[in-house]
Amino acid sequence: LIGFQIHSSTVHTQFHSNFSVLPKDIPFGNLFVFSFSQVHKVVLASCSPYFRAMFTSSFRERSASEVSLPDTCPQVLGKLIDFAYTSHITVGEQCVLHVLLAAMRYQIEDVAKACCDFLTKHLEPSNVIGIARFAEEIGCTELHQRSREYINTHFSEVTKVDEFFSLSHCQLLDLISQESIKVLCESEVYKACTDWVRWDMEGRSQYLHALLNAVHIYALPPKFLKNQLLSCPILSKANSCKDFLSKIFQDMTIRKLPPAPLRGTQLIYVAGGYRQHSLATMDAYDPRRNVWLKLADMGTPCSGLGACAVFGLFYTVGGRNLSLPNNTESNALCCYNPMTNQWSQRASLNIPRNRVGVGVVDGCIYAVGGSQGSVHHNTVERWDPESNRWSFVCPMSVARLGAGVAACGGALYVVGGYDGQNRWNTAEKYQPDTNTWQQLAPMGAVRSGLGLVCLNSYLYAIGGYDGRSQLCSVERYNTARNAWEPRAQMQYCRSAHGVTVYQGRIFVFGGFNQHGFLSSVECYCPDKDEWTYVTDMPVGRSGMGVAVTMEPCPGSCKSLHLLPHSDTFLQ
């Protein structure tokens, strides 16, 4: 039998402190009877505010010689009486709920907390909904909160067990309305709703529209939404719901909207990089709290890699392991799951690509250019997560290593780079629908090792190397006008840095310049057109992969670094 024991040092302390406040007509030796056991009133009063109030107020129990507690199991009450005398209790798995109920009713905090801790440690997808309901019914706020946190963290697993399908539509609506739900993709929330309706089509179909309103439809992958409109049997019987989703799908495809953010807290992930040798480290930065998290290392040291996030998963593409005795380019596609803090392998690229550019369009990863030894690539590969296969698409007009790559408006943009002889200021755009490239207006400066991001339908080309020195300059491309314009310079010149967009601002990490490897992090505000120093990375480096996705699940981080200068620039 699984169970637990507790020994409380506070009970005897409480006895001495409470003894002095008991009325003089309740001496220590005064006994009363529960119907099965004799108990000293002062002993119960010492560990229970409930009994203390009973015996020190004008209730009839104050002078009664016998008290009946019919709502409490005698065996459970016996355990609590033993605890009052000995400060010790042993609780088995089969009676823990009964003991918790009694401890809450009689306000025996040490026992209630021990029961909560035990139940929290034994939460599982198969029991958490029932425990959450029980905790709410008896008013155990702490256990209810912990149970809700478990449900939010393990949402996908919980929605596959029978208890989930016993939820009322109001309870399900409350659950999926939580922004703290941790899912790799919003399709998991959508599927939970349709599965719940399918459990009882006749009785539950009326609630589908209300449930879909709580789903973040704009965060669904367009391909997924299209497939649902074509083949979901529930939608075929719910015309209003199908029309609702169809209008959103048209809006997403016509306007080429970027995916809406995932639920919950997002962090900036930084993988690999180079500092005297290639690194295998994986860190995550939380700009809200100015905190760095140390996560599971990659399997192999890697620098010059590309990185992106797809459906909540963090991917690294290509790169090179430059560390004695190795110096090999990589064709690996590695996947980090924030839910488990674990890495796994996906299908390898067709060719190794060091200093590769990476972008994501319609849920597919594009690996652009890069090099293998002295060969610089103009080729481009696309990875489809559904088939786990790489396939070549139309090549670029020139070879590019260290180019800036970003997706914007449903197209893939590539700027700058190096072909082994020339550094480029040229730019081109790839249209997946037609598998064609289009030449764009060139940048004002040649740049390799630059960063490129899309923000508010503009492209920002940041820093880089022009063949003579690292650059501080920034250019912004207007996709509507096909024109570049200068923007505020960074505080530090840098190349081979990491860039990403987080909550409407651009973050730049590390890199290299004439002073060496940089650890500094800068943030750009487009409204003010200014850069702000934010913090430092745990280790200065260049050539790392950076992307934004959901925060790791609690307990998955190896260590926590709290930085001393905790600014609130995001507030």
Buried (B, 14 or more C-beta within 10 A) or exposed (E): EEEBEBEBEEBEEBBEEBBEEBEEEBEEEBEBEBEEEEBBBBBBBBBBBBBBEBBBEEEEBBEBEEBEEEEBBEEBBBBBBBBBBEBEBEBEEEBBBBBBBBBBBBBBBBBBBBBBBBBBEBBEBBBBBEBBBBBBEBEBEEBBBBBBBBBBBBBBBBBEBEBBBEBEBEBBBEBBEBEEBBBBBBBBBBBBBBBBBBBEEEEBBEBBEBBBEBBBBBBBBBBBBBEBBEEBEBBEEBEEBBEBBBEBBEEBBEEBBBBEBBBBBBBBBBBBBBBEEBBBBBBBBBBBBBBBBBBBBBEBBBBBBBBBBBBBBBBBBBBBBBBEEEEBBBBBBBBBBBBEBEBEEBBBBBBBBBBBBBBBBBBBBBBBBBBBEEEBBBBBBBBBBEEEEBEEBBBBBBBBBBBBBBBBBBBBBBBBBBBEEBBBBBBBBBBBEEEEBEEBBBBEBBBBBBBBBBBEEBBBBBBBBBEEEBBBBBBBBEBEEEEBEEBBBBBBBBBBBBBBBBEEBBBBBBBBBEEEBBBBBBBBBBEEEEBBBBBBBBBBBBBBBBBBBBBBBEEBBEEEEEBEEEBEEBE
